[in-house]
Amino acid sequence: MKFAVIVFPGSNCDIDMYHAIKDELGEQVEYVWHDAENLAEFDGILLPGGFSYGDYLRTGAIARFSNVMNEVIKAAEAGKPVLGVCNGFQILLEAGLLPGAMKRNESLHFICRPVELKVENNKTMFTGEYNEGEIITIPVAHGEGNYYCDEETFQKLKENNQIVFTYENNPNGSLANIAGIVNEKGNVLGMMPHPERAVDELLGFAAGLKLFRSIVKHWREANVINA
């Protein structure tokens, strides 16, 4: 499986993401600059964390208009796995690939620490290696991770089982403790915690590696079936 790590001006978690895929997962991966106009060669798309374009206007608001986002949208529409972490999640929201918006943390302070997450839905291409209800530890690092949506959207998220991860102890004020959601199709995941920083026990945590393994397992099974 071949992954693209999208690099925007201001991305700072792209190297972590690359390491997680290449060195821990053992799959192919390339950095792809924000002005790229073709992602057809890639099987999975990864939008890393950071401060794209300095977070001017709003987090992810400028990155949403980068050339590469047209290709990210095409990949999502084609059913390819698209993962946005932290700033990547914010960009997916701005691009309309996921519903809702981000507000500043309720504390108005930047948060950087490990948090416990509950796996609410283990039947997605991103969570198949987890058990439903499993509690995992993943680090967060954000100033605007307070997820919000209107009541109608929230009801749809619940009805469609799109809430994938929730915080055990809400660090930022997110609605209903939401830490990660998928689109209705199930192939676009946005999450504020950083699974790429939890892929080796040397880092203190390894539960994030299951997320990436889930993507690869799903892709391989789908391609064997379709071969």
C-alpha positions in Angstrom: 0.0 0.0 0.0 1.3 3.4 -0.9 0.5 6.5 1.3 0.9 10.2 0.6 1.7 12.5 3.5 0.5 16.0 2.4 2.8 18.8 3.4 1.5 22.3 3.8 3.5 25.4 4.7 3.5 25.2 8.5 3.0 21.4 8.8 5.1 20.0 11.6 3.9 16.5 12.1 4.6 15.3 8.6 7.9 13.6 9.7 6.1 11.8 12.5 3.5 10.5 10.1 6.1 9.5 7.5 8.1 7.6 10.2 4.9 5.8 11.4 4.2 4.5 8.0 7.7 3.7 6.7 9.5 2.5 9.8 6.8 1.2 12.0 4.1 0.0 9.5 6.6 -1.0 6.8 4.6 0.4 3.9 5.4 2.8 1.1 5.1 6.5 1.7 6.0 9.8 0.1 5.8 13.4 1.1 3.6 15.4 -1.3 3.7 19.2 -1.4 0.6 21.3 -1.2 0.7 22.3 -4.8 0.6 18.8 -6.2 -2.1 18.2 -8.9 -2.3 14.4 -9.0 -2.6 11.8 -6.2 -3.7 9.0 -8.4 -0.7 6.8 -7.6 -1.5 6.8 -3.9 -3.8 4.3 -2.1 -4.2 6.3 1.1 -4.0 10.1 1.9 -2.7 11.4 5.2 -3.1 15.1 6.3 -0.7 15.7 9.3 -0.9 18.1 12.2 0.8 21.5 12.5 -0.1 25.1 11.7 -0.8 25.2 8.0 -0.3 28.7 6.7 0.2 29.8 10.2 -3.5 29.1 11.1 -4.4 32.6 9.7 -8.1 33.3 9.4 -9.0 30.0 11.0 -7.2 26.7 11.5 -7.2 25.0 8.1 -9.1 27.8 6.3 -6.3 28.7 3.9 -5.0 25.1 3.4 -8.5 24.2 2.2 -7.8 26.1 -1.0 -4.4 24.5 -1.8 -4.2 22.8 -5.2 -3.7 19.4 -3.6 -7.1 19.6 -1.8 -8.9 19.1 -5.1 -7.1 15.8 -5.4 -7.8 14.9 -1.8 -11.5 15.4 -2.4 -11.2 13.2 -5.6 -9.5 10.5 -3.5 -12.2 10.7 -0.9 -15.0 10.5 -3.5 -13.2 7.5 -5.0 -13.4 5.7 -1.6 -9.7 5.9 -0.8 -8.9 6.2 2.9 -8.2 9.8 3.9 -7.0 10.5 7.4 -6.7 14.0 8.9 -5.0 14.4 12.3 -5.2 17.5 14.4 -4.6 20.3 11.8 -5.4 17.7 9.2 -8.8 17.2 10.8 -9.4 21.0 10.9 -8.6 21.1 7.1 -11.1 18.3 6.4 -13.8 20.3 8.2 -13.0 23.4 6.3 -13.0 21.5 3.0 -16.5 20.1 3.8 -15.2 16.5 3.8 -16.4 16.2 7.4 -19.3 18.0 9.1 -18.9 20.5 12.0 -16.2 23.0 13.0 -13.5 23.6 15.6 -13.5 26.2 18.3 -10.7 27.2 20.7 -10.2 24.9 23.6 -12.6 25.7 26.4 -9.6 26.5 28.7 -8.2 28.9 26.0 -4.9 27.2 26.5 -2.8 24.9 24.3 -3.0 21.3 25.4 -0.2 18.8 25.0 -0.5 15.6 26.9 -1.6 11.9 26.6 -5.3 11.3 26.8 -7.5 8.2 27.0 -9.8 7.6 24.1 -12.7 5.2 23.9 -13.2 3.3 20.6 -16.9 3.9 19.9 -17.0 2.3 16.4 -14.6 -0.5 15.5 -16.3 -1.3 12.2 -14.5 1.3 10.1 -11.5 0.8 7.8 -9.5 2.8 10.4 -10.5 0.9 13.6 -10.9 -2.8 12.6 -7.9 -3.8 14.8 -9.5 -2.4 17.9 -12.2 -3.8 20.1 -15.4 -1.9 20.5 -15.2 0.0 23.7 -11.4 -0.4 24.0 -9.7 2.3 25.9 -6.4 3.5 24.3 -3.9 6.2 25.2 -3.0 8.7 22.4 -1.3 12.2 22.8 -3.0 15.4 21.9 -1.4 18.7 21.0 -3.8 21.5 20.0 -5.2 24.9 20.8 -8.3 24.6 18.8 -9.7 21.1 19.2 -13.1 21.9 20.6 -15.3 20.1 18.2 -18.8 21.6 17.6 -21.8 21.0 15.3 -25.4 21.8 15.3 -28.0 19.5 16.8 -29.2 18.1 13.4 -25.7 17.2 12.4 -25.0 15.7 15.8 -28.1 13.5 15.5 -26.9 12.3 12.1 -23.4 11.5 13.5 -25.0 9.3 16.2 -27.6 7.7 13.9 -24.9 6.8 11.3 -22.4 5.6 13.9 -19.9 8.3 12.6 -18.5 9.1 16.1 -15.4 6.9 16.1 -13.4 8.1 19.1 -14.5 9.9 22.3 -12.4 11.3 25.2 -12.7 9.6 28.5 -11.8 12.9 30.2 -12.7 15.7 27.8 -9.6 18.0 27.5 -11.0 20.7 25.3 -14.8 21.0 25.7 -15.7 19.1 22.5 -19.4 18.3 22.1 -20.3 14.9 23.5 -16.5 14.3 24.2 -16.0 13.8 20.4 -12.3 13.1 19.5 -12.8 11.7 16.0 -15.4 11.2 13.3 -15.8 9.6 9.9 -17.9 10.7 6.9 -21.1 8.8 6.0 -19.2 6.7 3.5 -16.7 5.7 6.2 -13.5 6.4 4.3 -12.6 9.9 5.7 -11.5 10.1 9.3 -10.7 13.2 11.2 -9.3 13.1 14.8 -7.6 15.5 17.1 -5.3 13.0 18.9 -2.1 12.0 17.2 -1.9 8.2 16.5 1.4 8.7 14.6 2.9 9.7 18.0 1.8 6.4 19.6 3.3 3.7 17.3 6.1 2.3 19.5 6.5 1.5 23.1 9.7 3.5 23.1 7.5 6.6 22.7 5.5 5.5 25.7 2.4 4.4 23.7 1.8 2.0 20.8 -2.0 1.9 20.4 -1.9 4.3 17.4 -0.2 1.7 15.2 -3.4 -0.4 15.2 -5.1 2.5 13.4 -2.6 2.3 10.5 -2.7 -1.5 10.5 -6.4 -1.3 10.2 -6.2 0.8 7.1 -3.7 -1.6 5.4 -5.7 -4.7 6.3 -8.9 -3.2 4.9 -7.1 -2.1 1.7 -5.5 -5.5 1.2 -8.7 -7.4 1.7 -10.6 -5.1 -0.6 -7.9 -5.5 -3.3 -7.8 -9.3 -3.0 -11.6 -9.4 -3.4 -11.5 -7.0 -6.4 -8.5 -8.6 -8.1 
